[in-house]
Amino acid sequence: MTPVVLGVSGAAGAMLALAAARDMARRGIAFDLVTSHAAERTLDIECGADALGELCRLASARHPALDVGARIASGSFPSAGMIVAPCSMRSLAAIAHGLDDNLLVRAASVHLKERRPLVLLAREAPLTLAHLRNMTLATEMGAIVMPPVPAFYHRPATLEEAAQQIAARAVDLLRLGPPRARPWMGEEPGQQC
């Protein structure tokens, strides 16, 4: 199977990166990892000292964010898609405006120019007009903007369970196999109050 790229920016919600990496590992999807400096700090604060180590163990390869010459910076590198989890508003803005100043943004730009799936778990609230416009620009270029909103109808018991469902949906959006996220089954017909 063609590998995927997992980008991790410094937005809050670092557990989404771990959930996506674990989900891809369970599915047998290889992925290249690129993390921003802020992401490494956020992973440590939110998920503990070994979070980055676990991500690295699950990844096929890890590339420094400043290495804009890494293989994932080229359209000639075969990739089945990219997920940025979480995606900070700074990374979203850079992707939306083509400011390829680091490897995470450059890899995202490559996915857009090559018309490959790019899923952005945009993490911010509330949103400014600039955020909304950047989301529109990224969407118009072909990205899928997926704010990490929990599927409340599944009644997740923990934050980790909610993150797992969000990550599974993000990986499903790459369309690399049958969907694995828990689907909404609807209500029973004829049910009344």
MIDREN-132551 format. One line per 8 residues: number of its first residue (from 0); their letters; for each residue x, y, z of N, C-alpha, C. Coordinates in steps of 0.001 Angstrom, whole numbers. Example, Ala and Ser with C-alpha at 12.3 -4.5 7.8 and 13.67 -1.06 7.14 Angstrom:
BEGIN
0	as	13190,-5690,7800,12300,-4500,7800,13200,-3300,7800  12850,-2250,7080,13670,-1060,7140,12900,30,7870 .
***
This chain:
BEGIN
0	mtpvvlgv	848,-1188,0,0,0,0,887,1242,0  499,2230,-773,1224,3497,-833,1140,4184,523  2266,4749,995,2248,5371,2325,1452,6667,2363  1205,7123,3573,486,8354,3882,1466,9268,4593  1170,10553,4626,1958,11506,5414,1096,11974,6581  1676,11952,7773,1010,12497,8959,1793,13711,9410  1145,14881,9330,1739,16109,9834,1111,16448,11167  1941,16907,12094,1458,17274,13420,1921,18698,13702 .
8	sgaagaml	961,19618,13825,1309,20999,14139,1118,21233,15633  1386,22449,16070,1403,22732,17502,88,23104,18144  -1013,22934,17460,-2311,23257,18057,-2623,22304,19205  -3481,22737,20099,-3960,21841,21149,-4701,20687,20485  -4676,19531,21146,-5313,18352,20576,-4298,17352,20059  -3135,17315,20687,-2063,16419,20250,-2496,14958,20279  -3465,14628,21133,-3928,13236,21193,-4527,12789,19859  -4957,13744,19035,-5490,13411,17709,-4400,12814,16823 .
16	alaaardm	-3180,13303,16952,-2058,12756,16184,-1796,11316,16590  -1763,11070,17891,-1550,9702,18377,-2684,8783,17947  -3907,9270,18031,-5062,8448,17636,-5003,8115,16147  -4623,9089,15311,-4515,8843,13869,-3394,7853,13576  -2256,8006,14249,-1119,7099,14034,-1485,5676,14452  -2135,5545,15591,-2544,4216,16059,-3559,3583,15111  -4502,4396,14617,-5513,3896,13697,-4859,3398,12408  -3922,4170,11874,-3244,3740,10649,-2428,2477,10890 .
24	arrgiafd	-1784,2386,12046,-1006,1180,12369,-1917,-45,12428  -3101,86,13040,-4054,-1035,13103,-4508,-1467,11714  -4598,-517,10791,-5030,-827,9423,-3874,-1294,8525  -2662,-1233,9034,-1512,-1609,8221,-1111,-542,7218  -1431,709,7514,-1078,1827,6635,236,2424,7113  1253,2381,6268,2545,2994,6593,2420,4508,6440  3138,5239,7281,3104,6696,7153,4439,7333,7493  4722,8430,6786,5864,9285,7087,5363,10375,8026 .
32	lvtshaae	6184,10737,8994,5802,11685,10040,6611,12967,9922  5933,14104,10033,6613,15391,10168,5910,16163,11279  6697,16652,12230,6150,17397,13371,6805,18769,13438  6012,19761,13761,6584,21086,13991,7224,21098,15380  8061,22100,15626,8680,22232,16953,7599,22427,18019  6598,23246,17700,5501,23478,18650,4721,22193,18909  4594,21334,17895,3884,20058,18078,4605,19185,19088  5914,19165,19026,6687,18347,19969,6455,18816,21398 .
40	rtldiecg	6401,20106,21571,6139,20666,22903,4724,20325,23370  3743,20477,22469,2345,20196,22814,2137,18717,23106  2776,17840,22335,2693,16403,22605,3176,16093,24015  4290,16689,24392,4859,16457,25726,3921,16960,26824  3381,18160,26651,2503,18761,27659,1187,17995,27780  560,17689,26641,-778,17109,26661,-809,15593,26785  219,14915,26268,162,13446,26188,1274,12741,26961  2235,13473,27455,3303,12857,28236,4612,12748,27466 .
48	adalgelc	5661,12448,28226,7022,12462,27689,7258,11454,26580  6525,10348,26539,6780,9329,25516,5908,9463,24276  5063,10473,24210,4135,10604,23074,4866,10718,21747  5889,11575,21690,6647,11724,20447,7365,10418,20120  7892,9751,21137,8549,8463,20926,7601,7432,20341  6355,7399,20836,5378,6458,20293,5058,6783,18839  4883,8067,18542,4631,8460,17154,5768,7999,16244  6988,8204,16700,8156,7809,15903,8217,6298,15716 .
56	rlasarhp	7865,5538,16743,7876,4070,16626,6810,3581,15645  5689,4265,15575,4611,3864,14671,4880,4281,13226  5682,5336,13043,5959,5869,11706,6986,5022,10966  6870,5016,9646,7877,4360,8798,9133,5209,8707  8933,6539,8717,10044,7481,8636,9616,8780,9292  10593,9493,9836,10323,10804,10429,11248,11820,9776  10676,12967,9463,11438,14015,8801,11406,15286,9644  12562,15953,9795,12574,17226,10530,11764,18287,9787 .
64	aldvgari	11083,19118,10522,10212,20137,9925,10976,21119,9054  12253,21319,9327,13035,22272,8542,13648,21647,7289  13514,20346,7116,14112,19656,5970,13174,19711,4766  13135,20866,4090,12247,21018,2949,12734,20234,1729  13862,19539,1865,14355,18676,800,14031,17210,1039  13262,16903,2070,12905,15508,2369,12023,14954,1251  11936,13645,1186,11202,13007,85,9735,13418,10  9110,13699,1151,7690,14064,1135,7464,15482,618 .
72	asgsfpsa	8548,16214,316,8438,17560,-239,8306,17535,-1759  8332,16345,-2338,8280,16232,-3790,7038,15482,-4254  6466,15951,-5341,5329,15268,-5946,5707,13917,-6522  7000,13679,-6721,7430,12382,-7251,7412,11289,-6184  7293,11679,-4920,7170,10686,-3845,5732,10194,-3816  5530,8888,-3991,4150,8384,-4001,3534,8435,-2605  2405,9098,-2508,1687,9198,-1237,207,9035,-1527  -475,8310,-645,-1916,8086,-807,-2738,9200,-192 .
80	gmivapcs	-2091,10134,491,-2810,11230,1119,-2058,11742,2327  -2590,12792,2908,-1962,13414,4083,-3036,13852,5057  -2715,13670,6328,-3562,14165,7422,-2707,15099,8259  -3240,16268,8590,-2589,17160,9544,-3467,17158,10790  -2932,16548,11856,-3710,16344,13076,-2856,16627,14309  -3163,17641,15050,-4104,18705,14759,-3479,19705,13789  -4315,20533,13191,-3851,21560,12261,-4064,22918,12911  -2963,23592,13222,-3063,24920,13832,-3548,25936,12804 .
88	mrslaaia	-4023,27060,13267,-4462,28115,12364,-3274,28699,11603  -2091,28667,12177,-888,29121,11479,-590,28191,10313  -652,26869,10558,-411,25912,9472,-1501,26008,8417  -2751,26139,8848,-3854,26292,7901,-3631,27507,7011  -3254,28637,7600,-3025,29866,6824,-1886,29662,5832  -813,29039,6267,330,28810,5376,-52,27885,4229  -839,26843,4526,-1299,25915,3477,-2221,26656,2506  -3160,27428,3037,-4133,28137,2205,-3478,29151,1276 .
96	hglddnll	-2342,29709,1713,-1682,30753,924,-404,30265,243  -128,28964,312,1034,28409,-376,2367,28884,165  2439,29142,1458,3687,29607,2075,4489,28404,2561  5207,27788,1666,5904,26523,1940,7202,26734,2716  7104,27301,3918,8293,27648,4685,8778,26543,5621  8072,25430,5678,8552,24282,6444,8026,23016,5769  8529,21878,6189,8203,20628,5508,6737,20244,5658  6132,20510,6798,4725,20168,6980,3865,20891,5937 .
104	vraasvhl	4081,22188,5796,3306,22979,4846,3662,22596,3415  4941,22368,3150,5355,21975,1795,4715,20645,1399  4709,19679,2309,4094,18379,2007,2601,18547,1735  1933,19411,2495,513,19671,2256,317,20300,877  1169,21239,517,1090,21872,-805,1280,20857,-1919  2193,19915,-1714,2421,18853,-2696,1141,18045,-2889  465,17727,-1799,-774,16959,-1908,-1841,17740,-2676  -1900,19038,-2459,-2864,19853,-3196,-2514,19908,-4677 .
112	kerrplvl	-1244,20146,-5003,-874,20284,-6415,-974,18963,-7160  -785,17861,-6458,-877,16541,-7086,-2297,15977,-7030  -3226,16753,-6461,-4639,16359,-6339,-4797,15084,-5517  -4026,15013,-4432,-4119,13884,-3503,-4920,14328,-2284  -5542,13396,-1584,-6330,13782,-407,-5479,14480,657  -6013,15558,1190,-5401,16308,2279,-6490,16610,3292  -6367,16049,4485,-7365,16211,5542,-6748,17062,6648  -7379,18178,6953,-6878,19120,7958,-7806,19126,9169 .
120	lareaplt	-7337,18617,10304,-8117,18641,11537,-7873,19993,12211  -8537,21012,11662,-8343,22400,12083,-8840,22599,13506  -7932,23033,14393,-8215,23088,15819,-8146,24515,16344  -9300,25138,16483,-9400,26468,17084,-10860,26762,17372  -11114,27554,18381,-12477,28002,18677,-12395,29183,19631  -13202,30181,19440,-14029,30441,18278,-13166,30819,17079  -13799,30902,15919,-13084,31175,14679,-13209,32645,14295  -12098,33207,13815,-12135,34570,13290,-12485,34512,11809 .
128	lahlrnmt	-12746,35649,11225,-13016,35712,9797,-11797,35231,9008  -10598,35533,9482,-9375,35062,8815,-9328,33533,8805  -9670,32895,9913,-9692,31428,9971,-10680,30871,8947  -11878,31442,8926,-12923,30970,8009,-12514,31157,6548  -11908,32288,6244,-11459,32534,4864,-10352,31564,4476  -9437,31281,5411,-8368,30318,5117,-8933,28917,4921  -9953,28564,5690,-10609,27267,5495,-11266,27200,4119  -11885,28306,3710,-12509,28355,2389,-11460,28208,1297 .
136	latemgai	-10347,28930,1410,-9279,28831,417,-8746,27404,318  -8469,26799,1467,-7940,25427,1471,-8947,24460,843  -10227,24640,1152,-11271,23787,590,-11375,23981,-919  -11317,25216,-1367,-11378,25490,-2808,-10216,24849,-3557  -9086,24670,-2888,-7925,24034,-3520,-7986,22512,-3455  -8958,21971,-2715,-9116,20528,-2675,-8910,19873,-1325  -8529,20640,-318,-8355,20064,1021,-9719,19770,1640  -9717,18853,2579,-10905,18577,3391,-10628,19148,4774 .
144	vmppvpaf	-11375,20165,5152,-11220,20764,6477,-12179,20046,7406  -11610,19392,8403,-12402,18569,9317,-12120,18985,10762  -12829,19995,11264,-12636,20323,12675,-12922,19079,13530  -12107,18807,14519,-12273,17585,15317,-13446,17663,16282  -14627,17575,15733,-15864,17641,16521,-16268,16219,16903  -16446,15937,18186,-16818,14575,18596,-18184,14159,18072  -18331,12874,17824,-19631,12301,17448,-20393,12041,18751  -21092,13043,19228,-21765,12947,20518,-22816,11849,20550 .
152	yhrpatle	-23410,11540,19382,-24454,10522,19340,-23931,9132,19699  -22620,8932,19678,-22044,7653,20113,-21829,7623,21629  -22037,8760,22262,-21863,8892,23714,-20482,8415,24169  -19420,9045,23677,-18086,8622,24086,-17918,8775,25599  -17356,7746,26215,-17175,7749,27668,-15933,8517,28090  -14956,8636,27180,-13705,9322,27500,-13304,10227,26344  -12399,11135,26640,-11843,12002,25607,-11057,11164,24594  -10379,10142,25070,-9624,9262,24183,-10550,8541,23201 .
160	eaaqqiaa	-11695,8099,23680,-12667,7435,22802,-13175,8398,21725  -13429,9650,22104,-13855,10657,21131,-12753,10907,20106  -11501,10997,20566,-10365,11215,19657,-10191,10042,18699  -10411,8826,19170,-10294,7646,18308,-11311,7696,17173  -12539,8094,17475,-13580,8184,16447,-13243,9270,15430  -12775,10410,15912,-12390,11513,15020,-11250,11065,14108  -10244,10426,14685,-9094,9954,13896,-9520,8921,12865  -10390,8010,13255,-10863,6989,12314,-11603,7632,11146 .
168	ravdllrl	-12400,8663,11427,-13091,9385,10345,-12087,10053,9409  -11047,10653,9994,-10023,11315,9175,-9324,10307,8266  -8949,9161,8819,-8291,8128,8009,-9264,7587,6959  -10522,7409,7321,-11529,6965,6353,-11610,7909,5156  -11428,9220,5395,-11519,10202,4314,-10425,10028,3263  -9367,9294,3584,-8323,9004,2596,-8776,7930,1612  -9848,7211,1963,-10453,6186,1107,-9463,5107,675  -8731,4572,1650,-7740,3535,1384,-8275,2132,1628 .
176	gpprarpw	-9508,2035,2008,-10128,748,2297,-11506,1000,2857  -12147,-62,3339,-13478,127,3910,-13430,1041,5140  -14472,1842,5345,-14502,2733,6509,-14430,1941,7811  -13723,2510,8782,-13581,1857,10077,-14191,2665,11218  -14502,3933,10955,-15130,4737,12011,-16509,4162,12304  -16899,4261,13549,-18206,3757,13957,-19299,4591,13316  -20175,3995,12501,-21179,4785,11790,-22404,5086,12650  -23100,6133,12241,-24417,6426,12817,-25383,5428,12217 .
184	mgeepgqq	-26124,4741,13047,-27034,3696,12575,-28478,4187,12425  -28735,5408,12831,-30086,5947,12715,-30979,5439,13842  -32146,5985,13861,-33133,5583,14871,-34006,4473,14311  -34627,3749,15191,-35561,2704,14769,-36773,3347,14113  -37237,2792,12998,-38420,3371,12337,-39644,3324,13257  -40434,4378,13205,-41689,4411,13957,-41527,4738,15436  -40318,5049,15882,-40126,5362,17285,-40779,6700,17603  -41522,6748,18693,-42208,7974,19076,-41832,8368,20487 .
192	c	-42063,9647,20784,-41785,10155,22133,-42858,9717,23104 .
***
